[in-house]
Amino acid sequence: MDKIDVTKLTQMSNFEVAALFYKYALTNSRGLRAINVGRGNPNWINTQARFAFNRIVEFGMKESLQTINLDDGNLAGYTDQTGIAERFNQFLDGDNPVDAFLKQALAYTRDVMHINQDELVFEWVDGVIGNHYPEPSRSLVNVEKILNRYLEVNLYRGEHLSDKTKVFPTEGGTAAMVYLFNELKVSHILEAGDTIAINTPIFTPYLQIPELNEFKLQEFNVSSDESDDWQLVDHKFEELKDPNVKAFFVVNPTNPTSRAFSDHALDKLKEVVEANPNLVIITDDVYGTFVDDFKTIYSVVPHNTLLVYSFSKLYGATGQRIGLIAMHDDNIFDKLIEEMTAEDPVIREAFRKRYSYVTNKPHEMSFIDRTVADSRNIGLYHAAGLSTPQQITMALFSLTNLIYEGREDPYVTASKEIVSHRYKAFWESLGLVVKTTEENAEYYTVFSIYKLAESKYSKDFRAYLEQNCNHLAFEWRLAAEYGVVVMDGAGMGTKAGYLRISLANRPDKDYETVGGRISDLLASYYTEYLQSKAQ
């Protein structure tokens, strides 16, 4: 087995460290099957929306052949909106489960959302074919209505914000984060040297991006601890009331700890915004649907919050790159831009020159529309929108859930049960009592190898391990000897020694195996400890 100096890895992203360790896992010294529980992508997918997408494509091809049909050239024409909903209903077979879903979806959009059916079906058909640029640039009209409804039903817990919220579909949650960091800089809402707060532990890029030269932001961590079930305690919220804190970045439920903000924490955040009214908040809520009765920060302080959401985890669509940014019509971001424009002639002129390429009223351009324009460096604003097939896919994923509004969605329930079963299997495989709370999404779990050493053996062994075992060395041995790859928690802001396990990406039985191999490695360290005592 090759030796590795793990101290040289401490500056690397934990994603890159995990990728390196996976190479060792594939050729591990025991010849065991490699198991990577570091990756966050789920190993299940939603089939209903995907089948439905293909049915719309099939119908769209038949529609296109009605206007131009050149068999020799494999060429068809455009689609005609007039009467298209009726033709689509005639095309659908109610005895086919996929078609039955599409009929339900149409009925929901007609009877509950009051969307014009010809306009909707035409948007779907034209969208899946993808033969037009997205129009409007930010979002297709009916896609935005459906996405807004989905967010309200699943994330807002009774707050009615869908008719006051604008949505920008993006290339996944990752692109949404990049666009927002960039726009906060371009709009002068965040300047180099400004202080921002980050709720740690957190998804690694949130720690890395602000440190890059193009941002140069001053970070301080508003951290949670396992002793508080990974919830922020009251005095941490007090730190956010300082007006020098310009922004607060959150993943909710958290990654890596899988905890949603409690109702008490949400109430404290209201107090923070009352004391620091210009605080801007970005909340990444991709795991929200895995928590029963979840409530997003956006529904509590909507005027100060930018909401990021992705369909990747719940619907098994990490490769499709589909997410969104949502923003209230009345928001602090537009207010801050308006004040800067009025007070600073240099900024006013810079904004005028920058955005006059895309609007004759550049000073009235909203933050979210600036984000759309700047995501394509202004010049390509006319083609800025997310590809129309991706937008329709998001709408269909949403509708698989919305048709069950007021009832239990069997797909969402099954997804929650998958991770919950794996969560229990993993913790039981370590021989420990399973602990969970209402706020626990159970999509990931984190644990300390040092605490595990104490619980399975003794305090003295824990002390020995902390003094003699670098946490990355433990992770490397786990990969190189036992074929298991985990994600390093310290790279996400935990204390050294915490490992993150994804409960989404492996078959159920693997989680028992992983727990067993971790216990075996710990036992190997314990043998070394006993030998050291005997010397």
C-alpha positions in Angstrom: 0.0 0.0 0.0 1.4 3.4 -1.1 2.1 5.9 1.7 0.6 9.3 1.6 1.4 12.5 3.6 -2.1 13.6 4.6 -0.8 16.9 6.0 -0.3 18.1 2.4 -4.1 17.6 1.8 -5.3 20.0 4.4 -5.6 23.0 2.0 -7.4 21.0 -0.7 -11.2 20.9 -1.1 -12.7 18.0 0.7 -14.4 17.0 -2.7 -10.9 16.7 -4.2 -9.6 14.8 -1.2 -12.5 12.3 -1.5 -11.8 11.9 -5.2 -8.2 11.1 -4.4 -9.1 8.6 -1.7 -11.5 6.9 -4.1 -8.6 5.9 -6.2 -7.1 4.2 -3.2 -10.4 2.6 -2.4 -10.6 0.9 -5.8 -7.3 -0.9 -5.1 -7.7 -1.3 -1.4 -5.3 -3.7 0.4 -8.0 -6.1 1.5 -9.5 -6.5 -1.9 -12.9 -5.4 -0.7 -15.6 -3.9 -2.9 -15.2 -0.1 -3.0 -18.1 1.9 -1.5 -18.2 5.6 -1.9 -20.6 7.2 0.6 -19.2 10.7 0.1 -21.3 11.6 -2.9 -24.6 13.3 -2.4 -26.5 12.3 -5.5 -29.4 9.9 -4.9 -29.5 6.4 -6.4 -33.2 6.7 -7.2 -35.1 8.8 -9.8 -38.6 10.0 -10.5 -39.9 8.1 -13.5 -43.3 9.8 -13.9 -42.1 13.2 -15.0 -39.5 11.7 -17.4 -42.1 9.5 -19.1 -44.4 12.4 -19.3 -41.7 14.6 -20.9 -41.2 12.0 -23.6 -45.0 11.8 -24.3 -45.0 15.5 -24.8 -42.1 15.2 -27.2 -44.0 12.5 -29.1 -47.1 14.7 -29.4 -44.9 17.7 -30.4 -43.4 15.8 -33.3 -46.8 14.9 -34.6 -47.9 18.5 -34.2 -44.9 19.7 -36.1 -45.6 17.4 -39.0 -48.9 19.2 -39.5 -47.3 22.3 -40.8 -44.2 21.1 -42.7 -43.6 17.4 -43.6 -40.7 16.6 -45.7 -40.1 12.8 -45.2 -37.0 12.7 -47.4 -35.4 15.5 -45.4 -36.4 14.3 -42.0 -37.8 17.7 -41.5 -41.0 19.0 -39.8 -42.3 22.5 -39.1 -43.6 24.5 -36.1 -46.5 24.0 -33.8 -49.8 25.8 -33.8 -51.2 27.1 -30.5 -54.9 27.3 -31.6 -56.8 24.3 -30.2 -53.6 22.5 -29.1 -54.9 21.6 -25.7 -57.9 19.8 -27.1 -55.7 17.9 -29.6 -53.4 17.0 -26.7 -56.2 15.6 -24.7 -57.4 13.5 -27.7 -53.8 12.2 -28.1 -53.6 11.1 -24.4 -54.9 7.7 -23.4 -56.5 7.8 -20.0 -55.8 4.1 -19.4 -52.0 4.7 -19.8 -50.6 5.7 -16.4 -48.3 8.4 -17.8 -51.1 9.9 -19.9 -53.4 9.7 -16.8 -50.8 11.8 -14.9 -50.7 14.4 -17.7 -54.5 14.6 -17.7 -54.4 15.1 -13.9 -51.7 17.8 -14.3 -53.7 19.6 -16.9 -56.8 19.4 -14.7 -54.8 20.8 -11.7 -53.4 23.7 -13.7 -56.9 24.5 -15.1 -59.0 24.1 -12.0 -56.6 25.1 -9.2 -54.2 27.5 -11.0 -56.6 28.8 -13.7 -53.9 28.6 -16.4 -55.1 28.9 -20.0 -54.8 25.4 -21.4 -53.8 26.3 -25.0 -51.1 28.6 -23.7 -49.8 25.9 -21.3 -49.8 23.0 -23.7 -48.2 25.1 -26.4 -45.5 26.2 -23.9 -44.9 22.5 -23.0 -44.7 21.3 -26.6 -42.6 24.2 -27.8 -40.4 23.9 -24.7 -39.6 20.2 -25.0 -38.8 20.6 -28.7 -36.5 23.4 -27.8 -36.7 25.3 -31.2 -37.1 28.7 -29.7 -35.0 30.8 -27.3 -36.5 31.0 -23.8 -39.1 33.8 -23.8 -39.1 35.8 -21.5 -35.4 35.4 -20.8 -35.8 34.8 -17.1 -38.5 32.1 -17.2 -41.2 30.7 -19.4 -44.5 32.3 -18.2 -46.4 29.2 -17.1 -43.3 27.4 -15.9 -42.8 30.3 -13.4 -46.4 29.9 -12.2 -46.0 26.2 -11.6 -42.6 26.6 -9.9 -44.0 29.3 -7.6 -46.9 27.0 -6.7 -44.5 24.1 -5.9 -42.3 26.3 -3.7 -45.4 27.6 -1.8 -46.9 24.2 -1.2 -43.6 22.5 -0.2 -41.4 25.2 1.5 -43.5 28.0 2.8 -45.7 26.2 5.3 -48.9 28.2 4.9 -47.4 31.5 3.9 -48.9 32.8 0.6 -46.0 34.3 -1.4 -46.4 32.7 -4.9 -48.1 35.7 -6.4 -45.4 38.0 -5.0 -42.3 36.0 -6.0 -40.3 36.0 -9.2 -38.3 32.9 -10.2 -35.2 32.5 -12.3 -34.6 28.9 -13.4 -30.9 28.1 -13.4 -28.4 25.3 -14.3 -28.8 23.7 -10.9 -28.3 25.1 -7.4 -24.6 25.4 -8.0 -25.1 27.9 -10.9 -27.6 29.8 -8.7 -25.0 30.3 -6.0 -22.4 31.5 -8.5 -24.8 33.9 -10.1 -25.8 35.4 -6.8 -22.3 35.8 -5.4 -21.4 37.6 -8.6 -24.5 39.8 -8.7 -24.1 40.9 -5.1 -20.6 42.1 -6.1 -21.7 43.7 -9.4 -24.5 45.5 -7.7 -22.2 46.8 -5.0 -24.4 45.2 -2.3 -21.3 43.4 -1.2 -17.9 45.0 -1.6 -14.4 43.7 -1.0 -13.7 43.7 2.7 -17.3 43.5 3.8 -18.1 41.1 6.6 -20.4 38.1 5.9 -21.6 35.4 8.2 -21.8 31.7 7.2 -23.8 29.2 9.1 -21.3 26.3 9.5 -20.9 23.5 9.0 -21.9 24.1 5.4 -21.5 23.0 1.8 -17.8 23.6 1.0 -18.2 26.2 -1.8 -19.9 28.6 0.5 -16.6 28.7 2.5 -14.4 28.9 -0.6 -16.1 31.3 -2.9 -16.0 34.4 -0.7 -12.2 34.0 -0.2 -11.5 34.2 -3.9 -9.6 37.3 -5.1 -12.6 38.5 -7.1 -14.7 38.8 -3.9 -12.3 39.3 -0.9 -15.0 39.1 1.6 -14.3 38.8 5.4 -16.0 35.7 6.7 -16.9 34.7 10.2 -18.6 31.5 11.0 -21.9 31.3 12.9 -21.4 27.7 13.9 -23.6 25.0 15.4 -22.5 22.1 17.5 -23.6 18.5 17.9 -24.3 19.1 21.6 -27.1 21.4 20.4 -28.4 18.9 17.8 -26.7 21.2 15.2 -29.1 24.1 15.9 -27.8 27.6 16.2 -28.1 28.8 19.8 -29.5 32.2 20.8 -26.2 34.0 21.3 -25.1 33.1 17.7 -28.1 35.1 16.4 -27.0 38.1 18.5 -23.8 38.2 16.4 -25.9 38.7 13.3 -27.5 41.9 14.7 -24.3 43.8 14.2 -24.9 46.2 11.2 -21.4 45.5 10.0 -22.6 42.0 9.1 -23.8 42.5 5.5 -24.9 39.0 4.5 -25.8 35.6 6.0 -25.4 32.4 4.0 -27.3 29.3 5.0 -28.0 25.8 3.7 -31.3 24.7 5.3 -31.5 21.8 6.1 -27.8 21.9 6.5 -25.2 20.0 4.6 -23.4 18.1 6.1 -25.5 17.8 9.3 -29.0 17.5 7.7 -30.8 19.8 10.2 -33.5 22.3 9.3 -33.8 25.5 11.3 -36.2 25.0 14.2 -39.2 27.3 14.6 -37.3 28.9 17.5 -34.4 29.6 15.2 -36.7 31.1 12.6 -38.2 33.4 15.2 -34.7 34.5 16.3 -33.9 35.3 12.7 -36.9 37.6 12.6 -35.4 39.4 15.5 -32.1 39.6 13.7 -33.7 41.3 10.6 -35.5 43.8 12.8 -32.2 44.8 14.4 -30.2 44.6 11.2 -32.7 45.5 8.5 -30.2 45.7 5.6 -28.9 42.2 6.2 -29.1 40.1 3.0 -29.7 36.3 3.3 -29.2 33.5 0.9 -30.8 30.2 1.8 -30.2 27.0 -0.1 -33.1 24.8 0.6 -32.4 21.8 -1.7 -33.0 19.3 1.2 -36.2 21.0 2.5 -38.6 18.4 1.1 -37.0 15.7 3.2 -38.2 17.3 6.4 -41.8 17.0 7.5 -43.6 20.3 7.8 -40.5 22.2 6.7 -40.5 26.0 6.7 -38.0 28.1 4.7 -36.3 31.2 5.9 -37.7 32.9 2.8 -41.3 32.6 4.2 -40.2 34.2 7.5 -38.2 37.1 6.2 -38.9 37.2 2.5 -37.9 40.8 1.9 -34.3 40.1 2.9 -33.9 36.6 1.5 -32.9 35.0 -1.8 -34.1 31.5 -2.0 -32.1 28.8 -3.9 -33.7 25.5 -4.7 -32.7 22.5 -6.8 -34.7 19.5 -8.0 -31.5 17.4 -8.1 -31.8 15.5 -4.8 -35.5 14.7 -4.5 -36.1 13.8 -8.1 -32.7 12.1 -8.9 -31.7 14.8 -11.4 -28.2 15.9 -10.4 -27.0 15.4 -14.0 -29.9 17.5 -15.5 -28.6 20.7 -13.7 -32.0 22.2 -12.8 -32.5 24.6 -10.0 -33.8 28.1 -9.4 -33.5 31.5 -7.6 -36.7 32.9 -6.0 -37.1 36.5 -4.9 -39.8 38.6 -3.4 -41.1 41.6 -5.5 -40.6 43.9 -2.5 -37.0 43.3 -1.4 -34.0 44.8 0.3 -31.8 44.2 -2.7 -33.7 46.5 -5.0 -34.0 49.1 -2.2 -30.2 49.1 -1.7 -29.6 49.5 -5.4 -32.1 52.4 -5.5 -30.3 54.1 -2.6 -26.9 53.7 -4.2 -28.1 54.9 -7.6 -29.6 58.1 -5.9 -26.6 58.8 -3.7 -23.6 57.9 -5.8 -23.3 59.4 -9.3 -20.4 57.2 -10.3 -22.4 54.0 -9.5 -25.5 55.5 -11.2 -23.5 56.1 -14.4 -21.9 52.7 -14.3 -25.3 51.1 -13.9 -26.7 53.2 -16.8 -23.9 52.2 -19.1 -24.0 48.5 -18.1 -27.7 47.8 -18.4 -28.8 50.3 -21.1 -27.8 47.5 -23.6 -30.9 45.5 -22.4 -33.4 48.1 -21.2 -34.2 51.7 -21.8 -34.8 52.1 -18.1 -31.6 50.7 -16.6 -32.1 52.3 -13.1 -35.4 50.5 -12.8 -34.0 47.1 -13.5 -34.6 44.7 -10.6 -31.9 42.7 -8.9 -33.3 39.4 -10.2 -33.4 40.7 -13.8 -29.8 42.0 -13.4 -28.8 38.6 -12.2 -30.3 37.1 -15.4 -28.4 39.6 -17.6 -25.1 39.4 -15.7 -25.3 35.6 -15.8 -24.7 36.0 -19.5 -22.4 39.0 -19.3 -25.1 41.4 -20.6 -24.4 40.8 -24.3 -26.2 37.4 -24.4 -29.2 38.5 -22.2 -31.6 37.7 -25.1 -30.5 34.1 -24.8 -30.0 34.0 -21.0 -32.8 31.7 -19.9 -32.3 28.1 -18.9 -32.9 25.8 -21.8 -36.6 25.3 -22.4 -36.4 21.4 -22.1 -34.9 21.9 -18.7 -37.6 24.3 -17.7 -40.4 22.0 -18.8 -38.7 19.1 -16.8 -38.8 21.2 -13.7 -42.5 22.0 -14.2 -43.3 18.3 -14.7 -41.4 17.3 -11.5 -43.3 20.0 -9.7 -46.7 18.7 -11.0 -46.0 15.1 -10.0 -46.1 16.6 -6.5 -48.8 19.3 -6.9 -51.5 16.9 -8.1 -51.4 15.5 -4.5 -51.8 18.9 -2.9 -53.5 18.5 0.5 -52.7 14.8 0.4 -49.6 12.6 0.9 -47.4 12.4 -2.2 -46.4 8.8 -2.4 -43.1 9.6 -4.2 -42.0 12.1 -1.6 -43.0 9.7 1.1 -41.0 6.9 -0.4 -37.9 9.1 -0.9 -38.0 10.1 2.8 -38.4 6.5 3.8 -35.4 5.4 1.8 -33.0 7.8 3.6 -34.6 7.2 7.0 -34.2 3.4 6.6 -30.5 3.9 5.7 -30.0 6.3 8.5 -31.1 3.7 11.0 -29.2 0.9 9.4 -25.9 2.9 9.5 -26.2 3.9 13.1 -27.3 0.5 14.3 -24.3 -1.0 12.4 -22.0 1.0 14.7 -23.8 -0.5 17.7 -25.1 2.9 18.7 -28.6 4.1 19.6 -30.4 5.8 16.7 -31.2 9.4 17.5 -33.4 11.7 15.4 -35.4 14.8 15.6 -38.2 16.5 13.7 -35.7 18.8 12.0 -33.5 16.0 10.8 -33.7 15.4 7.0 -31.6 12.2 7.4 -30.1 12.8 3.9 -26.6 12.9 5.5 -25.3 12.0 8.8 -22.1 13.2 10.6 -20.2 11.6 13.4 -16.9 12.1 15.2 -14.4 9.3 15.1 -13.1 10.5 18.4 -16.5 10.4 20.1 -17.1 7.0 18.5 -13.8 5.8 20.0 -14.9 6.9 23.5 -18.4 5.4 23.2 -17.1 2.0 21.9 -14.0 1.8 24.1 -12.9 4.4 26.6 -11.9 8.0 27.2 -8.3 7.1 27.3 -8.5 5.5 23.9 -10.2 8.7 22.6 -7.3 10.7 24.0 -4.8 8.4 22.3 -6.6 8.6 19.0 -6.8 12.4 19.1 -3.1 12.7 19.8 -1.9 10.0 17.4 -4.4 9.9 14.5 -4.9 12.8 12.1 -8.5 12.7 11.0 -7.4 12.6 7.3 -5.2 9.7 8.1 -8.2 7.8 9.4 -10.1 8.6 6.3 -7.2 7.5 4.1 -6.8 4.2 5.9 -10.6 3.7 5.6 -10.2 4.0 1.8 -6.9 2.4 1.3 -7.4 -0.6 3.6 -11.2 -1.0 3.7 -12.4 0.5 0.4 -14.8 3.1 2.0 -14.8 6.7 0.9 -16.4 9.3 3.2 -16.5 13.1 3.1 -14.3 15.0 5.5 -16.4 17.1 7.8 -13.7 19.5 8.7 -13.6 20.7 5.1 -17.2 21.8 5.7 -16.5 23.6 9.0 -17.0 20.9 11.6 -14.3 20.2 14.2 -11.6 17.8 13.1 -12.6 14.2 13.2 -16.1 14.4 11.9 -17.0 12.3 8.9 -20.0 12.9 6.6 -21.9 9.9 5.2 -24.4 10.4 2.4 -27.4 8.2 3.0 -28.7 8.7 -0.6 -26.3 7.2 -3.1 -25.8 3.5 -2.1 -28.0 0.4 -1.8 -29.5 -0.1 1.7 -27.2 -3.0 2.6 -24.1 -1.0 1.9 -24.7 1.2 5.0 -24.5 -1.8 7.3 -21.3 -2.8 5.5 -19.8 0.7 5.9 -20.6 0.8 9.6 -18.9 -2.5 10.0 -15.8 -1.5 8.2 -15.5 1.8 10.2 -15.8 -0.3 13.4 -13.1 -2.7 12.1 -10.7 0.1 11.4 -11.4 1.6 14.8 -10.7 -1.8 16.3 -7.4 -1.9 14.5 -6.5 1.4 16.1 -7.5 0.1 19.4 -5.1 -2.9 19.0 -2.3 -0.4 18.3 -3.3 1.6 21.4 -3.1 -1.6 23.6 0.3 -2.4 22.1 1.5 1.1 22.9 0.4 0.7 26.5 2.2 -2.6 26.8 5.5 -1.2 25.7 
